[in-house]
Amino acid sequence: MSANEAGEDSDSAIRFELYIKASAIDKETKGSCPICQQFFMMTCLLGENQEDIDFKVFTVQADCPPKNFASGWSKKYPVIMVNSGKSKTGQDLSGMMYDTFEELEQFFESINRECPELKRKNAPNIEAMKVVENIYKHFNHYISGQSEKGLLAELRKLNEYLESQDTKFLVDNVLSFADCHLLPRLQHIRVAGKAYRDFDIPKEFVHIWRYLKNAYEQEAFKSTMPSDQDIVFHYEKKAVGPPLKGKRTAKPTLEKFTYTTDVPEDVLNGTDNGASQEQ
């Protein structure tokens, strides 16, 4: 994502490094933190659409921060370190570090010149976030042993919202801030929900499945996705019990990583009868 490759004056580029949690299994590849993936997606989308963005991404073990930000760091990931560049208002961002959710949002707002759909305070994003903001909370309740009722109610609300939109994604035909928030968490619901409680997103939620199909075709989502194994391991201490027999194990292992990106063809083709299907 180099400004030089795009023909942009290198002096005007915003150069920064994004640090995200590494895999808990191999300690190198992308980890399972949904917030890290959210901002990794945001970074990729800005890099795709804005010529002055020049970034590098590093995976870091959670308890072993790089020396360049060990001091004064809030011990949360993701972290952004700015090497050089100025904000839209002309503020010099060189040497700045951002490591809280609020600071990360402010950083992306300050350098976002051409992607209104990636602004949280964009009116369509505000509306969409009201629809999706509680889904992950109810999933965490469910995987810890509570009823699926709350999660299903939130998914039904999402399905109805998607049905009301004449777009591929939550607010547009391109990925938005709200999509970057929702999609990593929806992937956790698919993978960990299946592994621990044999939960499938109901086939009747056709618009969620179509949404996922469209999302899996987006490089910014697919290329930033953690492995199924890392997602399952992420919930080892949160889930009501171990993964179900025959499902993916939560024990760290260097088996070949898998990535769930399939969708039920009968749902997309309109031939589903509403019954549950094994993924």
C-alpha positions as CSV (number, residue, x, y, z in Angstrom):
1,M,0.0,0.0,0.0
2,S,2.7,2.4,-0.9
3,A,2.1,6.0,-1.8
4,N,5.2,5.9,-4.1
5,E,3.6,3.1,-6.1
6,A,0.5,5.2,-6.6
7,G,2.6,8.1,-7.9
8,E,1.9,10.2,-4.8
9,D,4.6,12.5,-3.4
10,S,6.2,10.4,-0.7
11,D,6.5,13.5,1.6
12,S,2.7,13.7,1.8
13,A,2.2,10.1,2.7
14,I,0.8,9.1,6.1
15,R,3.1,6.2,7.2
16,F,2.1,4.1,10.2
17,E,2.4,0.7,11.7
18,L,-0.5,-1.4,12.9
19,Y,0.2,-3.9,15.7
20,I,-2.4,-6.7,16.2
21,K,-2.5,-9.7,18.4
22,A,-0.8,-12.8,17.0
23,S,-2.3,-16.2,16.9
24,A,-2.4,-18.0,20.2
25,I,-1.4,-21.2,18.4
26,D,1.5,-20.4,16.1
27,K,2.4,-17.0,17.7
28,E,2.9,-15.5,14.3
29,T,-0.2,-15.4,12.1
30,K,-3.3,-13.2,12.7
31,G,-4.9,-13.7,16.1
32,S,-8.6,-14.0,17.0
33,C,-9.2,-10.5,18.5
34,P,-12.3,-9.1,16.7
35,I,-11.3,-5.5,17.6
36,C,-7.9,-6.1,15.9
37,Q,-9.5,-7.4,12.8
38,Q,-12.0,-4.5,12.8
39,F,-9.1,-2.0,12.6
40,F,-7.1,-4.2,10.3
41,M,-10.0,-4.0,7.9
42,M,-10.3,-0.3,8.3
43,T,-6.6,0.1,7.5
44,C,-6.9,-2.1,4.4
45,L,-9.9,-0.2,3.1
46,L,-8.3,3.2,3.6
47,G,-5.1,1.8,1.9
48,E,-7.2,0.6,-1.1
49,N,-9.0,3.9,-1.5
50,Q,-6.6,6.6,-0.5
51,E,-3.3,7.1,-2.2
52,D,-1.5,8.8,0.7
53,I,-1.8,5.8,3.0
54,D,1.4,3.8,3.5
55,F,1.2,1.1,6.3
56,K,2.7,-2.0,7.7
57,V,1.0,-4.6,9.9
58,F,2.8,-6.6,12.6
59,T,1.4,-9.5,14.7
60,V,2.6,-9.4,18.3
61,Q,2.2,-11.8,21.2
62,A,-0.1,-10.2,23.7
63,D,2.4,-10.3,26.6
64,C,5.4,-9.3,24.6
65,P,5.1,-5.8,23.2
66,P,7.8,-4.3,20.9
67,K,10.3,-2.1,22.7
68,N,9.2,1.0,20.9
69,F,6.0,1.2,22.7
70,A,6.4,-0.7,25.9
71,S,6.5,2.5,28.0
72,G,3.3,4.4,28.4
73,W,1.3,1.7,26.6
74,S,-2.2,0.8,27.9
75,K,-1.5,-3.0,27.3
76,K,-4.3,-3.3,24.8
77,Y,-4.3,-4.1,21.1
78,P,-4.5,-3.0,18.4
79,V,-1.8,-0.3,18.6
80,I,-0.9,2.2,15.9
81,M,2.4,3.9,15.7
82,V,2.7,6.8,13.3
83,N,6.1,7.2,11.6
84,S,5.2,10.4,9.6
85,G,2.4,12.3,8.1
86,K,-0.2,15.0,8.8
87,S,-3.9,14.9,9.6
88,K,-6.6,16.5,7.5
89,T,-6.2,19.7,9.6
90,G,-2.4,19.8,9.1
91,Q,-1.5,18.4,12.5
92,D,1.9,16.6,12.5
93,L,1.2,13.0,13.6
94,S,4.8,11.8,13.6
95,G,5.7,9.7,16.6
96,M,2.1,9.5,17.9
97,M,0.8,6.2,19.4
98,Y,-2.8,5.2,19.6
99,D,-3.9,2.2,21.7
100,T,-7.4,2.7,23.0
101,F,-10.6,2.2,21.0
102,E,-11.4,5.9,21.1
103,E,-8.0,7.0,20.1
104,L,-7.9,4.6,17.2
105,E,-11.3,5.9,15.9
106,Q,-10.0,9.5,16.2
107,F,-6.8,8.6,14.3
108,F,-8.7,7.1,11.4
109,E,-11.1,10.0,11.3
110,S,-8.2,12.4,11.2
111,I,-6.6,10.8,8.1
112,N,-9.8,9.8,6.3
113,R,-10.1,12.1,3.3
114,E,-12.0,10.0,0.8
115,C,-14.1,7.3,2.5
116,P,-17.2,8.8,4.2
117,E,-18.6,5.2,4.6
118,L,-15.7,4.5,7.1
119,K,-16.6,7.4,9.4
120,R,-18.4,6.2,12.5
121,K,-20.4,9.4,12.8
122,N,-21.6,9.2,9.3
123,A,-25.5,9.1,9.6
124,P,-26.0,5.7,7.9
125,N,-23.3,4.2,10.2
126,I,-24.9,5.6,13.3
127,E,-28.2,3.9,12.2
128,A,-26.5,0.6,11.4
129,M,-24.5,0.5,14.6
130,K,-27.8,0.8,16.6
131,V,-28.9,-2.5,14.9
132,V,-25.7,-4.5,15.4
133,E,-24.1,-3.1,18.6
134,N,-25.6,-5.8,20.9
135,I,-25.2,-8.9,18.8
136,Y,-21.8,-9.8,20.2
137,K,-22.8,-9.2,23.8
138,H,-25.7,-11.7,23.4
139,F,-23.4,-14.2,21.8
140,N,-21.0,-14.0,24.7
141,H,-24.0,-14.7,27.0
142,Y,-25.0,-17.6,24.9
143,I,-21.6,-19.3,24.6
144,S,-21.2,-19.0,28.4
145,G,-24.4,-21.1,28.9
146,Q,-27.4,-18.8,28.6
147,S,-30.3,-19.3,26.3
148,E,-30.0,-18.6,22.6
149,K,-33.1,-16.5,22.8
150,G,-31.3,-13.1,23.0
151,L,-28.8,-13.9,20.3
152,L,-31.6,-15.1,17.9
153,A,-33.6,-11.9,18.6
154,E,-30.5,-9.8,17.7
155,L,-29.8,-11.8,14.5
156,R,-33.5,-11.5,13.5
157,K,-33.2,-7.7,13.9
158,L,-30.1,-7.8,11.7
159,N,-31.8,-9.9,9.1
160,E,-34.7,-7.5,8.9
161,Y,-32.5,-4.5,8.6
162,L,-30.5,-6.1,5.8
163,E,-33.7,-6.9,4.0
164,S,-34.7,-3.3,4.2
165,Q,-31.5,-2.1,2.6
166,D,-31.0,-2.0,-1.1
167,T,-27.3,-2.6,-0.7
168,K,-24.8,-5.5,-0.5
169,F,-23.7,-4.4,3.0
170,L,-25.1,-2.6,6.0
171,V,-25.0,0.9,4.5
172,D,-23.6,0.7,1.0
173,N,-22.3,-1.6,-1.7
174,V,-18.9,-1.1,-0.2
175,L,-17.8,-2.0,3.3
176,S,-18.4,0.6,6.0
177,F,-17.4,1.3,9.5
178,A,-20.4,-0.7,10.7
179,D,-19.4,-3.7,8.6
180,C,-15.9,-3.6,9.9
181,H,-17.4,-3.8,13.4
182,L,-19.9,-6.5,12.7
183,L,-18.2,-8.9,10.3
184,P,-15.3,-10.1,12.6
185,R,-17.9,-10.7,15.4
186,L,-20.3,-12.5,13.1
187,Q,-17.5,-14.8,12.0
188,H,-16.9,-15.6,15.7
189,I,-20.6,-16.4,16.1
190,R,-20.4,-18.8,13.1
191,V,-17.2,-20.6,14.1
192,A,-17.3,-20.7,17.9
193,G,-21.0,-21.0,18.1
194,K,-20.8,-24.2,16.0
195,A,-17.8,-25.6,17.9
196,Y,-19.1,-25.1,21.4
197,R,-22.9,-25.2,21.2
198,D,-23.6,-26.6,17.7
199,F,-25.2,-23.3,16.7
200,D,-25.9,-22.4,13.1
201,I,-27.2,-19.1,12.0
202,P,-30.8,-20.1,11.1
203,K,-31.4,-20.6,7.4
204,E,-34.5,-18.5,7.6
205,F,-32.1,-15.5,8.0
206,V,-31.5,-15.4,4.3
207,H,-30.3,-11.8,4.2
208,I,-27.6,-12.5,6.8
209,W,-26.3,-15.4,4.6
210,R,-26.3,-13.2,1.5
211,Y,-24.5,-10.5,3.5
212,L,-21.9,-13.1,4.5
213,K,-21.5,-14.3,1.0
214,N,-20.8,-10.8,-0.3
215,A,-18.4,-10.2,2.6
216,Y,-16.4,-13.3,1.9
217,E,-15.7,-11.9,-1.5
218,Q,-14.1,-8.8,-0.1
219,E,-10.3,-9.0,0.3
220,A,-10.4,-6.6,3.3
221,F,-12.5,-9.1,5.2
222,K,-11.2,-12.4,4.0
223,S,-7.4,-11.5,4.1
224,T,-7.7,-10.2,7.7
225,M,-9.6,-13.2,9.1
226,P,-8.2,-15.4,11.8
227,S,-8.2,-19.1,11.5
228,D,-11.1,-21.2,12.8
229,Q,-8.8,-22.8,15.3
230,D,-7.8,-19.5,16.8
231,I,-11.4,-18.4,17.0
232,V,-12.3,-21.6,18.8
233,F,-9.4,-21.3,21.2
234,H,-10.4,-17.7,21.9
235,Y,-13.5,-18.9,23.8
236,E,-11.8,-21.8,25.8
237,K,-12.2,-20.0,29.1
238,K,-15.5,-18.3,28.2
239,A,-17.5,-21.2,26.9
240,V,-19.8,-23.3,29.1
241,G,-17.9,-26.4,28.3
242,P,-15.3,-27.8,25.8
243,P,-16.0,-28.0,22.1
244,L,-18.5,-30.7,21.2
245,K,-17.3,-34.1,20.1
246,G,-16.4,-34.0,16.5
247,K,-16.1,-30.2,16.4
248,R,-12.8,-28.3,16.2
249,T,-10.7,-28.6,19.3
250,A,-9.8,-25.7,21.6
251,K,-6.4,-27.3,22.3
252,P,-3.6,-25.3,20.6
253,T,-2.2,-27.4,17.8
254,L,-0.2,-26.7,14.7
255,E,-2.6,-28.6,12.4
256,K,-3.3,-26.9,9.1
257,F,-5.4,-23.8,9.7
258,T,-8.9,-23.7,8.2
259,Y,-11.1,-20.7,7.4
260,T,-14.9,-21.0,7.3
261,T,-16.2,-19.0,4.3
262,D,-18.9,-21.3,2.9
263,V,-22.6,-20.5,2.7
264,P,-25.5,-22.8,2.3
265,E,-26.3,-22.9,-1.4
266,D,-29.9,-23.9,-0.9
267,V,-30.5,-20.8,1.2
268,L,-29.0,-18.5,-1.5
269,N,-30.9,-20.3,-4.2
270,G,-34.2,-20.0,-2.3
271,T,-34.7,-23.7,-1.9
272,D,-34.3,-24.0,1.8
273,N,-37.1,-25.5,3.8
274,G,-36.1,-23.8,7.1
275,A,-34.4,-26.9,8.6
276,S,-31.1,-26.7,10.2
277,Q,-28.1,-27.8,8.2
278,E,-24.7,-29.0,9.3
279,Q,-21.9,-26.7,8.2
